[in-house]
Amino acid sequence: MSENIAPNTPPTVSCPTCGGPSLFAPSNPSRPFCSVRCKDIDLGAWAAEAFRVPAPPPQDNPFGDPRTESD
């Protein structure tokens, strides 16, 4: 079953920030975001370190923690 999409029509994707439609084409300088505003919101989240991979604290540190070592 084929879709009724013109062969040269760029795809529309969901904006990662707001979830709205975003044209994924070179004519959209903010792609994959729908606007400069959504792109800036995402950049601000990265700058604030809101996107982090949770990881357990290291168990073995061969160099030690300078805050807990005594002289």
C-alpha positions in Angstrom: 0.0 0.0 0.0 1.6 3.3 -1.0 1.1 6.6 0.6 -0.1 9.7 -1.3 3.1 11.7 -0.8 4.9 13.5 -3.6 8.3 12.0 -4.3 10.2 15.2 -3.6 8.2 16.3 -0.5 10.5 16.5 2.6 9.3 14.6 5.6 7.6 16.1 8.6 8.9 15.0 12.0 7.9 15.8 15.6 9.8 18.6 17.2 11.8 17.2 20.1 10.9 20.1 22.3 7.2 20.8 21.8 6.1 17.8 19.8 4.7 19.9 17.0 5.2 19.2 13.3 8.6 20.2 12.0 9.7 20.2 8.3 12.9 18.1 8.1 14.5 19.8 5.1 17.4 22.2 4.3 14.9 25.0 4.1 14.3 24.7 7.9 17.5 26.0 9.5 16.3 24.8 12.9 15.7 21.2 11.9 14.8 18.9 13.6 13.2 21.6 15.7 10.1 23.5 14.5 11.5 26.9 15.4 14.5 28.8 16.7 12.7 29.1 20.0 12.5 25.3 20.5 16.1 25.0 19.4 17.2 27.5 22.0 15.1 25.8 24.7 16.9 22.6 23.9 20.3 24.3 23.9 19.5 25.9 27.3 18.7 22.4 28.7 22.0 21.1 27.5 23.9 24.1 29.0 22.1 23.5 32.3 23.1 19.9 32.2 19.5 18.7 32.3 20.3 15.9 29.9 22.6 13.5 31.8 23.0 9.8 31.8 22.5 8.5 35.4 25.5 6.5 36.6 26.5 5.1 39.9 29.4 6.7 41.7 32.7 5.1 41.0 33.6 2.5 43.6 37.4 2.3 43.0 39.3 5.5 42.5 43.0 4.7 42.3 43.9 8.4 42.8 41.5 9.0 45.7 39.2 11.9 46.4 41.3 15.0 47.4 38.4 16.2 49.5 38.5 13.2 51.8 42.3 12.5 51.9 44.2 13.7 54.9 47.7 15.2 54.6 
